[in-house]
Amino acid sequence: MTRIPFIAGNWKMNGDIPRTHELCAALVARSANWPQTGPKAVEVAVFPPFVSLAVARETLHGSSILLGAQNMHEAQSGAFTGEVSGPMLLTSGCQLVILGHSERRQYFGETDAGISRKALAALAVGLKPIVCVGETLDEREAGRTNEVVERQLAGGLKGLTETQLSEVTIAYEPVWAIGTGRVATVQQAGDVHRFIRGWISKSYSNQAAARIRIQYGGSVKADNAADLLADPDIDGALVGGASLDAGQFDRIIRSVPTH
């Protein structure tokens, strides 16, 4: 089954409104060179901060670039000061939402159970989640990578049907490689991607495993993207800092191999 590669730019807490317009405009200008069909097809999305979603939507209008949010609350409305709901994201122009990023887990205490509730809430309103999983350096060095990833998958996807899973992307992001400049080797990343696909096969079906896209995230840059994306089980990248540079992000997108 052919899976269209998916490159996503997570801007994190970077970029004010003028900078968002500037960066989105620069990406739109380059997007004509990103095939949407055929053997070189690629899907691209950006995830600006909440306050910049409106200007991003306006600037990206008419382009092939999708818009997403970096997080959401599980409730559709209510007394949750400072939070943002799925319906709010929809009316801001979002099609996607990142859930369970390691920084959310580490700094804000997010749990696998909470991520599952958010995923179900996102799907219920028509948002497509990117569900993140990944181990810390201590967990990898202890030989617990697969154990940790399996626990996060089982908890974070709990309650999702196979039909719902078809709208989900998994992002494998080893915590020790995020923002550190360290990158998992192609072998390390590919092995975990194959483990994830195997878990999906056992927990859902071979068809679900063949269909689901699994991105790699962790210090992805223009000079290492091609090697990572050449692995047949790595279906794209969740890009952090490099996505704030339109030229480098463009090079990452154009490094996607023909499939």
Number of C-alpha atoms within 10 A of each C-alpha: 8 9 18 19 24 21 23 27 21 24 20 16 10 14 17 13 17 11 15 23 21 15 20 22 18 16 22 18 13 14 17 11 11 17 14 15 10 10 12 16 17 24 18 19 19 27 25 27 21 18 12 20 23 18 18 30 19 14 19 20 14 9 13 17 19 19 25 31 29 22 25 23 20 19 17 14 13 9 7 10 6 6 13 19 20 28 19 13 24 18 10 20 19 25 19 28 24 24 29 27 21 20 13 14 16 12 8 9 10 16 15 20 15 17 26 24 19 27 31 24 21 27 19 13 14 16 23 23 27 26 25 27 27 28 22 17 15 12 17 17 10 9 11 15 19 18 13 17 21 18 13 23 22 17 17 25 22 16 14 17 11 15 10 15 23 16 17 23 22 24 28 26 26 28 22 20 19 19 14 10 11 13 21 18 12 16 11 11 23 21 16 21 24 16 17 24 23 16 19 23 15 12 14 16 15 14 13 18 22 16 19 20 25 28 27 30 27 26 25 27 20 18 11 15 22 18 13 24 22 18 17 13 23 25 25 30 29 26 25 21 19 20 25 22 13 19 16 16 24 19 17 24 25 17 19 23 17 11 14
